[in-house]
Amino acid sequence: MRVIVAGGHGKIGQLLLRALAERGDTGVGLVRNPDHVDELAALGAEAVVLDLEHASPDEVRPVVAGADAVVFAAGAGAKGGIERKDSVDRATAVLTAEAAELEGVRRYLQVSSFGAGEEVPEGTDETFTAYLRAKTAAEDDLRGRAGLDWTILRPTTLTDEPGTGQVTLSTPPLETSEVSRADVAAVLVALLDAPGTAGSTLMLTKGTTPVADAVAAHAS
């Protein structure tokens, strides 16, 4: 399987690329910084230098052409500022989804967030509000793309703890908790193998169900 990972140098992206390499798949990480190419190679992944924030669909299309799936795991980060919540968390998600659809790459996974698709509570920090609104808009765009077999994954608060291999995966709503990035990556790998989850929006927290079983429960 050849999998394109937007946000390949991010924490989830690197964990996902390593996991794909370990099972013999080809992971291709999209990165802005050429200095990150060797880091992804050390994980067993390929890297393509492409600044999605300033790219056009015609620049992205040849990168995703021939892939089996695209995973959107990019984000502006905590210090990205309000403007970049839209230009990265929304716009680059829309860009990669459009490119995948145009190239006939049907399988598309989008890493979103707890709180997306819901009313933002009064008093929420303006930067986090912008983040949730950007994630919601990206989800809405994806749901309108008939040419994609999409799955949206909304993880709760992320940690850098080792993965447990056990999670709670549920359709909304789900009480907020935390989940390790390693377990998010493991769920993404399992979702790639579960096309029956297409059309699903799934909430993810730590839990007691093995990842494979948790994903299988949502595969039609």
MDAnalysis code that builds the backbone (N, CA, C; Angstrom):
import MDAnalysis as mda
import numpy as np

u = mda.Universe.empty(660, n_residues=220, atom_resindex=np.repeat(np.arange(220), 3), trajectory=True)
u.add_TopologyAttr("name", ["N", "CA", "C"] * 220)
u.add_TopologyAttr("resid", np.arange(1, 221))
u.add_TopologyAttr("resname", ["MET", "ARG", "VAL", "ILE", "VAL", "ALA", "GLY", "GLY", "HIS", "GLY", "LYS", "ILE", "GLY", "GLN", "LEU", "LEU", "LEU", "ARG", "ALA", "LEU", "ALA", "GLU", "ARG", "GLY", "ASP", "THR", "GLY", "VAL", "GLY", "LEU", "VAL", "ARG", "ASN", "PRO", "ASP", "HIS", "VAL", "ASP", "GLU", "LEU", "ALA", "ALA", "LEU", "GLY", "ALA", "GLU", "ALA", "VAL", "VAL", "LEU", "ASP", "LEU", "GLU", "HIS", "ALA", "SER", "PRO", "ASP", "GLU", "VAL", "ARG", "PRO", "VAL", "VAL", "ALA", "GLY", "ALA", "ASP", "ALA", "VAL", "VAL", "PHE", "ALA", "ALA", "GLY", "ALA", "GLY", "ALA", "LYS", "GLY", "GLY", "ILE", "GLU", "ARG", "LYS", "ASP", "SER", "VAL", "ASP", "ARG", "ALA", "THR", "ALA", "VAL", "LEU", "THR", "ALA", "GLU", "ALA", "ALA", "GLU", "LEU", "GLU", "GLY", "VAL", "ARG", "ARG", "TYR", "LEU", "GLN", "VAL", "SER", "SER", "PHE", "GLY", "ALA", "GLY", "GLU", "GLU", "VAL", "PRO", "GLU", "GLY", "THR", "ASP", "GLU", "THR", "PHE", "THR", "ALA", "TYR", "LEU", "ARG", "ALA", "LYS", "THR", "ALA", "ALA", "GLU", "ASP", "ASP", "LEU", "ARG", "GLY", "ARG", "ALA", "GLY", "LEU", "ASP", "TRP", "THR", "ILE", "LEU", "ARG", "PRO", "THR", "THR", "LEU", "THR", "ASP", "GLU", "PRO", "GLY", "THR", "GLY", "GLN", "VAL", "THR", "LEU", "SER", "THR", "PRO", "PRO", "LEU", "GLU", "THR", "SER", "GLU", "VAL", "SER", "ARG", "ALA", "ASP", "VAL", "ALA", "ALA", "VAL", "LEU", "VAL", "ALA", "LEU", "LEU", "ASP", "ALA", "PRO", "GLY", "THR", "ALA", "GLY", "SER", "THR", "LEU", "MET", "LEU", "THR", "LYS", "GLY", "THR", "THR", "PRO", "VAL", "ALA", "ASP", "ALA", "VAL", "ALA", "ALA", "HIS", "ALA", "SER"])
u.atoms.positions = np.array([
    [0.843, -1.192, 0.000],
    [0.000, 0.000, 0.000],
    [0.885, 1.251, 0.000],
    [0.543, 2.203, -0.845],
    [1.258, 3.475, -0.891],
    [0.348, 4.534, -0.275],
    [0.830, 5.146, 0.796],
    [0.009, 6.073, 1.579],
    [0.694, 7.423, 1.653],
    [-0.001, 8.467, 1.234],
    [0.501, 9.830, 1.319],
    [0.065, 10.416, 2.657],
    [1.007, 10.979, 3.398],
    [0.705, 11.534, 4.721],
    [1.004, 13.026, 4.716],
    [-0.030, 13.844, 4.726],
    [0.132, 15.290, 4.862],
    [0.434, 15.592, 6.324],
    [1.494, 16.343, 6.559],
    [1.954, 16.529, 7.930],
    [2.901, 15.418, 8.331],
    [3.735, 15.018, 7.381],
    [4.598, 13.858, 7.604],
    [5.630, 14.038, 8.694],
    [6.001, 15.276, 9.009],
    [6.994, 15.503, 10.056],
    [6.354, 15.795, 11.407],
    [5.040, 15.855, 11.457],
    [4.364, 16.027, 12.737],
    [4.487, 14.775, 13.589],
    [4.131, 14.897, 14.847],
    [4.306, 13.760, 15.758],
    [3.466, 12.560, 15.339],
    [2.210, 12.790, 15.005],
    [1.374, 11.678, 14.552],
    [1.861, 11.173, 13.203],
    [2.213, 12.099, 12.313],
    [2.690, 11.706, 11.000],
    [3.904, 10.804, 11.061],
    [4.869, 11.136, 11.901],
    [6.073, 10.306, 12.009],
    [5.752, 8.924, 12.573],
    [4.890, 8.875, 13.573],
    [4.503, 7.583, 14.140],
    [3.780, 6.729, 13.105],
    [2.935, 7.367, 12.319],
    [2.214, 6.640, 11.275],
    [3.161, 6.131, 10.205],
    [4.091, 6.972, 9.760],
    [5.031, 6.550, 8.730],
    [5.905, 5.401, 9.208],
    [6.329, 5.445, 10.462],
    [7.121, 4.339, 11.011],
    [6.308, 3.043, 11.019],
    [5.056, 3.152, 11.447],
    [4.200, 1.960, 11.507],
    [3.959, 1.383, 10.119],
    [3.764, 2.235, 9.141],
    [3.565, 1.750, 7.777],
    [4.815, 1.032, 7.269],
    [5.978, 1.616, 7.536],
    [7.224, 0.987, 7.089],
    [7.428, -0.360, 7.754],
    [7.095, -0.451, 9.027],
    [7.321, -1.699, 9.767],
    [6.478, -2.846, 9.228],
    [5.370, -2.533, 8.591],
    [4.558, -3.623, 8.043],
    [4.726, -3.771, 6.534],
    [5.683, -3.030, 5.959],
    [6.021, -3.217, 4.559],
    [5.308, -2.315, 3.582],
    [4.560, -1.343, 4.081],
    [3.900, -0.385, 3.205],
    [4.851, 0.766, 2.871],
    [4.496, 1.525, 1.859],
    [5.273, 2.697, 1.481],
    [4.551, 3.944, 1.971],
    [5.124, 4.606, 2.936],
    [4.577, 5.859, 3.422],
    [5.343, 7.015, 2.804],
    [4.608, 8.011, 2.349],
    [5.218, 9.186, 1.725],
    [4.791, 10.410, 2.529],
    [5.734, 11.008, 3.235],
    [5.429, 12.158, 4.059],
    [5.633, 13.454, 3.302],
    [4.640, 14.340, 3.366],
    [4.766, 15.662, 2.778],
    [5.334, 16.596, 3.838],
    [6.418, 17.285, 3.511],
    [7.095, 18.161, 4.462],
    [7.394, 19.502, 3.807],
    [7.448, 20.556, 4.618],
    [7.804, 21.877, 4.102],
    [9.310, 22.090, 4.091],
    [9.982, 21.515, 5.062],
    [11.398, 21.783, 5.284],
    [12.272, 20.678, 4.680],
    [13.138, 21.010, 3.735],
    [14.013, 19.974, 3.142],
    [14.883, 19.268, 4.180],
    [15.157, 19.925, 5.299],
    [15.976, 19.305, 6.336],
    [15.301, 18.093, 6.962],
    [13.998, 17.954, 6.757],
    [13.264, 16.856, 7.370],
    [13.260, 15.584, 6.519],
    [13.766, 15.686, 5.301],
    [13.739, 14.531, 4.404],
    [14.517, 13.359, 4.992],
    [15.711, 13.608, 5.495],
    [16.530, 12.529, 6.052],
    [15.893, 11.929, 7.300],
    [15.199, 12.744, 8.065],
    [14.530, 12.237, 9.267],
    [13.445, 11.229, 8.891],
    [12.697, 11.514, 7.839],
    [11.669, 10.566, 7.418],
    [12.288, 9.316, 6.803],
    [13.406, 9.504, 6.097],
    [14.094, 8.335, 5.537],
    [14.541, 7.387, 6.637],
    [14.943, 7.939, 7.771],
    [15.366, 7.112, 8.903],
    [14.202, 6.296, 9.477],
    [12.986, 6.737, 9.215],
    [11.802, 6.003, 9.664],
    [11.400, 4.923, 8.667],
    [12.062, 4.910, 7.506],
    [11.701, 3.962, 6.465],
    [10.696, 4.529, 5.479],
    [10.518, 5.861, 5.501],
    [9.528, 6.510, 4.652],
    [10.190, 7.308, 3.549],
    [9.410, 7.607, 2.523],
    [9.820, 8.556, 1.508],
    [9.346, 9.943, 1.942],
    [9.919, 10.971, 1.347],
    [9.505, 12.335, 1.662],
    [9.413, 13.148, 0.390],
    [8.419, 14.022, 0.354],
    [8.261, 14.975, -0.744],
    [8.209, 16.364, -0.130],
    [9.075, 17.240, -0.587],
    [9.089, 18.614, -0.082],
    [8.010, 19.401, -0.825],
    [6.980, 19.808, -0.088],
    [5.861, 20.531, -0.682],
    [5.202, 21.360, 0.402],
    [5.176, 22.656, 0.208],
    [4.540, 23.557, 1.161],
    [3.061, 23.647, 0.819],
    [2.260, 22.830, 1.466],
    [0.837, 22.765, 1.157],
    [0.131, 24.099, 1.367],
    [0.641, 24.884, 2.297],
    [-0.007, 26.148, 2.611],
    [0.053, 27.126, 1.434],
    [0.989, 26.900, 0.527],
    [1.145, 27.799, -0.609],
    [1.105, 27.042, -1.940],
    [0.591, 25.838, -1.927],
    [0.540, 25.011, -3.137],
    [-0.837, 25.100, -3.793],
    [-0.879, 24.717, -5.054],
    [-2.128, 24.646, -5.808],
    [-2.506, 23.179, -5.999],
    [-3.766, 22.904, -6.345],
    [-4.147, 21.508, -6.610],
    [-3.282, 20.860, -7.683],
    [-2.890, 21.627, -8.696],
    [-2.070, 21.059, -9.765],
    [-0.680, 20.656, -9.282],
    [-0.215, 21.267, -8.198],
    [1.079, 20.884, -7.622],
    [0.954, 19.654, -6.729],
    [-0.213, 19.472, -6.150],
    [-0.424, 18.334, -5.245],
    [-0.811, 17.081, -6.009],
    [-1.514, 17.237, -7.104],
    [-2.033, 16.078, -7.843],
    [-0.963, 15.061, -8.220],
    [0.170, 15.464, -8.790],
    [1.163, 14.448, -9.155],
    [1.775, 13.739, -7.955],
    [1.716, 14.368, -6.802],
    [2.261, 13.741, -5.587],
    [1.353, 12.614, -5.105],
    [0.042, 12.819, -5.194],
    [-0.895, 11.799, -4.711],
    [-1.267, 10.794, -5.792],
    [-0.952, 11.093, -7.038],
    [-1.314, 10.201, -8.144],
    [-0.765, 8.793, -7.914],
    [-1.620, 7.808, -8.092],
    [-1.211, 6.421, -7.943],
    [-1.176, 5.899, -6.527],
    [-1.486, 6.747, -5.556],
    [-1.487, 6.294, -4.164],
    [-2.736, 5.455, -3.878],
    [-2.653, 4.669, -2.832],
    [-3.811, 3.893, -2.383],
    [-4.656, 4.662, -1.387],
    [-4.037, 5.635, -0.714],
    [-4.764, 6.400, 0.295],
    [-4.007, 7.679, 0.616],
    [-4.749, 8.648, 1.125],
    [-4.170, 9.890, 1.630],
    [-4.630, 10.055, 3.074],
    [-3.698, 10.416, 3.948],
    [-4.018, 10.702, 5.350],
    [-3.671, 12.153, 5.623],
    [-4.645, 12.922, 6.084],
    [-4.384, 14.299, 6.458],
    [-4.120, 14.362, 7.951],
    [-2.865, 14.602, 8.321],
    [-2.482, 14.691, 9.732],
    [-1.723, 15.974, 10.001],
    [-1.943, 16.983, 9.160],
    [-1.227, 18.247, 9.302],
    [-1.964, 19.174, 10.261],
    [-1.245, 20.164, 10.765],
    [-1.846, 21.156, 11.646],
    [-0.893, 22.309, 11.868],
    [-1.464, 23.456, 12.189],
    [-0.636, 24.650, 12.387],
    [0.123, 24.613, 13.701],
    [-0.326, 23.803, 14.641],
    [0.351, 23.720, 15.926],
    [-0.107, 24.791, 16.894],
    [0.317, 24.646, 18.132],
    [-0.146, 25.536, 19.202],
    [0.271, 26.979, 18.984],
    [1.386, 27.199, 18.274],
    [1.897, 28.549, 18.074],
    [1.592, 29.077, 16.676],
    [0.656, 28.446, 16.003],
    [0.400, 28.803, 14.623],
    [-0.337, 30.110, 14.421],
    [-1.023, 30.615, 15.429],
    [-1.774, 31.843, 15.269],
    [-3.129, 31.592, 14.654],
    [-4.033, 32.541, 14.855],
    [-5.406, 32.364, 14.394],
    [-5.482, 32.210, 12.878],
    [-4.757, 33.034, 12.130],
    [-4.833, 32.992, 10.675],
    [-4.425, 31.634, 10.127],
    [-3.415, 31.018, 10.731],
    [-2.927, 29.742, 10.213],
    [-3.832, 28.577, 10.601],
    [-4.731, 28.776, 11.531],
    [-5.718, 27.730, 11.790],
    [-6.563, 27.519, 10.540],
    [-6.868, 28.625, 9.856],
    [-7.635, 28.493, 8.621],
    [-6.759, 28.049, 7.467],
    [-5.591, 28.654, 7.306],
    [-4.767, 28.365, 6.132],
    [-4.146, 26.973, 6.172],
    [-4.005, 26.398, 7.358],
    [-3.442, 25.047, 7.470],
    [-4.523, 24.029, 7.820],
    [-5.172, 24.196, 8.968],
    [-6.103, 23.166, 9.447],
    [-7.339, 23.009, 8.561],
    [-7.743, 24.080, 7.886],
    [-8.846, 23.965, 6.941],
    [-8.346, 23.864, 5.497],
    [-7.627, 24.897, 5.048],
    [-7.330, 25.019, 3.622],
    [-6.461, 23.885, 3.083],
    [-5.460, 23.442, 3.836],
    [-4.623, 22.360, 3.304],
    [-5.349, 21.015, 3.343],
    [-6.297, 20.878, 4.267],
    [-7.129, 19.674, 4.250],
    [-8.000, 19.659, 2.997],
    [-8.599, 20.802, 2.688],
    [-9.411, 20.912, 1.477],
    [-8.557, 20.657, 0.238],
    [-7.367, 21.207, 0.225],
    [-6.462, 21.056, -0.916],
    [-6.110, 19.600, -1.178],
    [-5.725, 18.882, -0.143],
    [-5.323, 17.479, -0.335],
    [-6.522, 16.610, -0.694],
    [-7.681, 16.918, -0.129],
    [-8.880, 16.158, -0.476],
    [-9.258, 16.388, -1.942],
    [-9.151, 17.636, -2.395],
    [-9.451, 17.944, -3.792],
    [-8.494, 17.221, -4.731],
    [-7.199, 17.245, -4.388],
    [-6.209, 16.584, -5.235],
    [-6.455, 15.079, -5.291],
    [-6.772, 14.484, -4.142],
    [-7.053, 13.046, -4.117],
    [-8.268, 12.715, -4.969],
    [-9.300, 13.520, -4.845],
    [-10.519, 13.274, -5.617],
    [-10.252, 13.396, -7.116],
    [-9.515, 14.418, -7.505],
    [-9.210, 14.625, -8.924],
    [-8.371, 13.483, -9.499],
    [-7.523, 12.885, -8.650],
    [-6.659, 11.795, -9.110],
    [-7.277, 10.411, -8.916],
    [-8.486, 10.367, -8.402],
    [-9.152, 9.086, -8.219],
    [-8.617, 8.259, -7.071],
    [-7.959, 8.912, -6.104],
    [-7.494, 8.216, -4.894],
    [-8.639, 8.257, -3.890],
    [-9.388, 7.187, -3.811],
    [-10.659, 7.252, -3.089],
    [-10.504, 7.268, -1.571],
    [-9.554, 6.504, -1.040],
    [-9.475, 6.385, 0.426],
    [-8.779, 7.598, 1.011],
    [-9.451, 8.249, 1.951],
    [-8.942, 9.483, 2.543],
    [-9.303, 9.506, 4.018],
    [-8.282, 9.628, 4.859],
    [-8.485, 9.733, 6.301],
    [-8.126, 11.140, 6.747],
    [-8.982, 11.727, 7.565],
    [-8.740, 13.080, 8.060],
    [-8.664, 13.063, 9.585],
    [-7.533, 13.532, 10.122],
    [-7.405, 13.675, 11.569],
    [-7.991, 15.033, 11.946],
    [-9.073, 14.996, 12.690],
    [-9.758, 16.209, 13.120],
    [-9.537, 16.387, 14.618],
    [-10.564, 16.705, 15.364],
    [-10.384, 16.965, 16.791],
    [-11.700, 16.828, 17.540],
    [-11.616, 16.391, 18.781],
    [-12.751, 16.526, 19.684],
    [-13.200, 17.989, 19.644],
    [-14.490, 18.204, 19.643],
    [-15.023, 19.563, 19.643],
    [-15.379, 20.069, 18.273],
    [-14.811, 19.475, 17.227],
    [-15.198, 19.851, 15.870],
    [-16.639, 19.418, 15.632],
    [-17.343, 20.203, 14.845],
    [-18.721, 19.858, 14.535],
    [-19.708, 20.157, 15.643],
    [-19.228, 20.780, 16.713],
    [-20.085, 21.107, 17.847],
    [-20.053, 22.610, 18.093],
    [-21.013, 23.088, 18.848],
    [-21.017, 24.494, 19.220],
    [-19.851, 24.764, 20.162],
    [-19.084, 25.795, 19.863],
    [-17.932, 26.124, 20.699],
    [-18.433, 26.775, 21.986],
    [-18.052, 26.235, 23.148],
    [-18.536, 26.790, 24.423],
    [-18.149, 28.256, 24.600],
    [-19.040, 29.016, 25.177],
    [-18.762, 30.422, 25.436],
    [-17.554, 30.541, 26.356],
    [-16.677, 31.498, 26.060],
    [-15.490, 31.710, 26.878],
    [-14.281, 30.937, 26.412],
    [-14.428, 30.131, 25.331],
    [-13.284, 29.389, 24.807],
    [-12.263, 30.354, 24.230],
    [-10.987, 30.091, 24.476],
    [-9.889, 30.894, 23.934],
    [-10.078, 31.090, 22.434],
    [-9.807, 32.314, 21.939],
    [-10.093, 32.634, 20.542],
    [-9.256, 31.814, 19.571],
    [-8.041, 31.484, 19.962],
    [-7.214, 30.676, 19.071],
    [-7.767, 29.264, 18.959],
    [-8.195, 28.689, 20.080],
    [-8.769, 27.338, 20.045],
    [-10.120, 27.354, 19.337],
    [-10.861, 28.442, 19.494],
    [-12.119, 28.576, 18.768],
    [-11.867, 28.556, 17.267],
    [-10.842, 29.304, 16.827],
    [-10.500, 29.323, 15.398],
    [-10.080, 27.937, 14.925],
    [-9.356, 27.228, 15.770],
    [-8.923, 25.861, 15.440],
    [-10.121, 24.937, 15.237],
    [-11.068, 24.970, 16.164],
    [-12.241, 24.096, 16.060],
    [-13.086, 24.450, 14.845],
    [-13.213, 25.729, 14.574],
    [-13.990, 26.140, 13.405],
    [-13.309, 25.706, 12.116],
    [-11.982, 25.766, 12.090],
    [-11.252, 25.317, 10.913],
    [-11.413, 23.813, 10.709],
    [-11.333, 23.054, 11.795],
    [-11.513, 21.605, 11.701],
    [-12.931, 21.264, 11.259],
    [-13.911, 21.994, 11.780],
    [-15.299, 21.762, 11.383],
    [-15.486, 22.031, 9.896],
    [-14.923, 23.136, 9.407],
    [-15.043, 23.466, 7.988],
    [-14.369, 22.412, 7.115],
    [-13.227, 21.903, 7.556],
    [-12.537, 20.851, 6.803],
    [-13.382, 19.585, 6.745],
    [-14.005, 19.242, 7.868],
    [-14.898, 18.081, 7.888],
    [-16.068, 18.284, 6.932],
    [-16.672, 19.450, 6.975],
    [-17.835, 19.726, 6.125],
    [-17.479, 19.608, 4.649],
    [-16.301, 20.123, 4.292],
    [-15.855, 19.996, 2.906],
    [-15.703, 18.536, 2.510],
    [-15.110, 17.750, 3.380],
    [-14.856, 16.350, 3.071],
    [-16.153, 15.568, 2.883],
    [-17.122, 15.846, 3.717],
    [-18.406, 15.126, 3.615],
    [-19.114, 15.401, 2.290],
    [-18.777, 16.508, 1.657],
    [-19.411, 16.839, 0.386],
    [-18.714, 16.254, -0.831],
    [-17.677, 15.474, -0.631],
    [-16.901, 14.928, -1.749],
    [-17.319, 13.487, -2.040],
    [-18.183, 13.353, -3.043],
    [-18.700, 12.030, -3.390],
    [-17.629, 11.122, -3.973],
    [-16.530, 11.710, -4.438],
    [-15.480, 10.904, -5.047],
    [-14.499, 10.294, -4.067],
    [-14.735, 10.491, -2.765],
    [-13.811, 9.973, -1.756],
    [-14.522, 9.021, -0.800],
    [-13.815, 7.979, -0.412],
    [-14.257, 7.092, 0.673],
    [-13.553, 7.568, 1.937],
    [-14.151, 8.547, 2.586],
    [-13.485, 9.243, 3.684],
    [-13.883, 8.680, 5.045],
    [-12.965, 8.824, 5.966],
    [-13.241, 8.587, 7.382],
    [-12.618, 9.729, 8.167],
    [-13.388, 10.293, 9.079],
    [-12.912, 11.378, 9.934],
    [-12.635, 10.815, 11.321],
    [-11.444, 11.099, 11.843],
    [-11.062, 10.645, 13.177],
    [-10.875, 11.863, 14.074],
    [-11.620, 11.899, 15.169],
    [-11.542, 13.006, 16.128],
    [-10.903, 12.531, 17.432],
    [-9.595, 12.618, 17.552],
    [-8.974, 12.238, 18.826],
    [-9.185, 13.322, 19.883],
    [-9.194, 12.889, 21.126],
    [-9.298, 13.810, 22.252],
    [-7.912, 14.383, 22.551],
    [-7.708, 14.908, 23.744],
    [-6.424, 15.511, 24.127],
    [-5.278, 14.526, 23.899],
    [-4.257, 14.986, 23.183],
    [-3.158, 14.111, 22.783],
    [-2.026, 14.130, 23.795],
    [-1.408, 12.961, 23.983],
    [-0.240, 12.852, 24.850],
    [0.882, 12.155, 24.089],
    [2.078, 12.230, 24.639],
    [3.222, 11.544, 24.054],
    [3.553, 10.257, 24.819],
    [2.616, 9.769, 25.589],
    [2.815, 8.506, 26.306],
    [2.928, 7.341, 25.317],
    [3.576, 6.255, 25.721],
    [3.629, 5.087, 24.839],
    [2.226, 4.583, 24.521],
    [2.069, 4.007, 23.347],
    [0.779, 3.448, 22.978],
    [0.442, 2.229, 23.818],
    [-0.839, 2.068, 24.091],
    [-1.310, 0.904, 24.843],
    [-1.902, -0.157, 23.931],
    [-2.285, 0.259, 22.712],
    [-2.945, -0.673, 21.809],
    [-4.402, -0.887, 22.143],
    [-4.897, -0.137, 23.129],
    [-6.297, -0.267, 23.537],
    [-6.936, 1.121, 23.577],
    [-8.126, 1.237, 22.994],
    [-8.765, 2.538, 22.841],
    [-10.276, 2.421, 23.020],
    [-10.906, 3.581, 23.033],
    [-12.355, 3.675, 22.872],
    [-12.602, 4.449, 21.589],
    [-13.335, 3.852, 20.677],
    [-13.648, 4.451, 19.386],
    [-15.160, 4.458, 19.247],
    [-15.731, 5.648, 19.052],
    [-17.183, 5.763, 19.104],
    [-17.670, 6.839, 18.146],
    [-18.888, 6.664, 17.648],
    [-19.532, 7.773, 16.959],
    [-19.905, 8.800, 18.018],
    [-20.004, 10.088, 17.630],
    [-20.319, 11.135, 18.615],
    [-21.673, 10.870, 19.278],
    [-21.804, 11.286, 20.545],
    [-20.812, 11.975, 21.387],
    [-19.989, 10.989, 22.208],
    [-18.895, 11.479, 22.776],
    [-18.043, 10.682, 23.647],
    [-17.393, 11.618, 24.648],
    [-17.355, 11.213, 25.901],
    [-16.783, 12.072, 26.939],
    [-15.294, 12.260, 26.699],
    [-14.828, 13.498, 26.844],
    [-13.429, 13.800, 26.591],
    [-12.516, 13.131, 27.617],
    [-11.324, 12.809, 27.176],
    [-10.332, 12.166, 28.040],
    [-8.960, 12.528, 27.469],
    [-8.140, 11.536, 27.215],
    [-6.865, 11.728, 26.543],
    [-6.537, 10.462, 25.771],
    [-5.579, 10.572, 24.859],
    [-5.150, 9.418, 24.083],
    [-3.729, 9.698, 23.599],
    [-2.911, 8.664, 23.538],
    [-1.540, 8.855, 23.079],
    [-1.502, 8.987, 21.562],
    [-0.565, 9.770, 21.074],
    [-0.388, 9.901, 19.630],
    [-0.046, 8.559, 18.989],
    [0.660, 7.717, 19.732],
    [0.987, 6.391, 19.208],
    [-0.274, 5.570, 18.951],
    [-1.250, 5.683, 19.837],
    [-2.499, 4.962, 19.621],
    [-3.319, 5.583, 18.496],
    [-3.225, 6.900, 18.320],
    [-3.877, 7.529, 17.167],
    [-3.293, 6.958, 15.873],
    [-1.981, 6.866, 15.812],
    [-1.336, 6.320, 14.618],
    [-1.759, 4.873, 14.380],
    [-1.858, 4.104, 15.442],
    [-2.277, 2.701, 15.306],
    [-3.701, 2.605, 14.769],
    [-4.562, 3.493, 15.227],
    [-5.943, 3.502, 14.729],
    [-5.976, 3.890, 13.255],
    [-5.153, 4.855, 12.854],
    [-5.104, 5.240, 11.450],
    [-4.667, 4.068, 10.567],
    [-3.680, 3.319, 11.005],
    [-3.252, 2.143, 10.237],
    [-4.410, 1.159, 10.103],
    [-5.112, 0.917, 11.195],
    [-6.236, -0.016, 11.162],
    [-7.355, 0.489, 10.260],
    [-7.584, 1.794, 10.258],
    [-8.616, 2.362, 9.390],
    [-8.264, 2.209, 7.918],
    [-6.984, 2.286, 7.592],
    [-6.570, 2.070, 6.211],
    [-6.945, 0.678, 5.730],
    [-6.989, -0.264, 6.646],
    [-7.342, -1.646, 6.313],
    [-8.836, -1.911, 6.449],
    [-9.607, -0.883, 6.758],
    [-11.040, -1.064, 7.016],
    [-11.859, -0.115, 6.153],
    [-11.961, -0.392, 4.851],
    [-12.735, 0.494, 3.977],
    [-14.208, 0.580, 4.371],
    [-14.660, -0.385, 5.141],
    [-16.045, -0.354, 5.597],
    [-16.351, 0.760, 6.572],
    [-15.311, 1.453, 7.032],
    [-15.536, 2.601, 7.920],
    [-15.753, 3.888, 7.128],
    [-15.737, 3.810, 5.806],
    [-15.932, 5.010, 4.976],
    [-17.277, 5.645, 5.306],
    [-17.266, 6.982, 5.375],
    [-18.475, 7.715, 5.703],
    [-18.709, 7.888, 7.187],
    [-17.753, 7.450, 8.008],
    [-17.906, 7.518, 9.463],
    [-17.107, 8.672, 10.057],
    [-17.672, 9.265, 11.099],
    [-16.955, 10.219, 11.935],
    [-16.799, 9.565, 13.295],
    [-15.560, 9.351, 13.724],
    [-15.284, 8.540, 14.903],
    [-14.497, 9.331, 15.937],
    [-14.948, 9.264, 17.180],
    [-14.277, 9.897, 18.310],
    [-13.317, 8.879, 18.926],
    [-12.162, 9.350, 19.377],
    [-11.130, 8.443, 19.889],
    [-10.580, 8.920, 21.219],
    [-10.585, 8.022, 22.208],
    [-9.940, 8.264, 23.491],
    [-9.207, 6.985, 23.905],
    [-8.489, 7.076, 25.011],
    [-7.915, 5.854, 25.572],
    [-9.058, 4.940, 25.981],
    [-8.771, 3.660, 26.130],
    [-9.846, 2.736, 26.474],
    [-9.319, 1.352, 26.775],
    [-10.188, 0.369, 26.624],
    [-9.841, -1.009, 26.973],
    [-10.073, -1.983, 25.825],
    [-10.416, -1.469, 24.649],
    [-10.682, -2.339, 23.503],
    [-9.477, -2.351, 22.578],
    [-8.966, -3.505, 22.192],
    [-7.863, -3.555, 21.246],
    [-8.188, -2.785, 19.973],
    [-7.178, -2.098, 19.437],
    [-7.397, -1.221, 18.280],
    [-8.106, -1.950, 17.140],
    [-7.650, -3.145, 16.787],
    [-8.256, -3.872, 15.672],
    [-9.730, -4.125, 15.909],
    [-10.082, -4.505, 17.132],
    [-11.484, -4.771, 17.460],
    [-12.313, -3.492, 17.452],
    [-11.719, -2.403, 17.951],
    [-12.431, -1.131, 18.009],
    [-12.776, -0.652, 16.597],
    [-11.828, -0.780, 15.677],
    [-12.066, -0.358, 14.308],
    [-13.046, -1.304, 13.611],
    [-12.876, -2.602, 13.826],
    [-13.764, -3.591, 13.178],
    [-15.217, -3.371, 13.563],
    [-15.453, -2.871, 14.766],
    [-16.824, -2.646, 15.222],
    [-17.536, -1.562, 14.422],
    [-16.768, -0.746, 13.701],
    [-17.371, 0.336, 12.924],
    [-17.282, 0.105, 11.422],
    [-16.824, -1.068, 11.030],
    [-16.704, -1.406, 9.615],
    [-17.951, -2.151, 9.162],
    [-18.651, -1.591, 8.215],
    [-19.891, -2.226, 7.751],
    [-19.593, -3.372, 6.797],
])
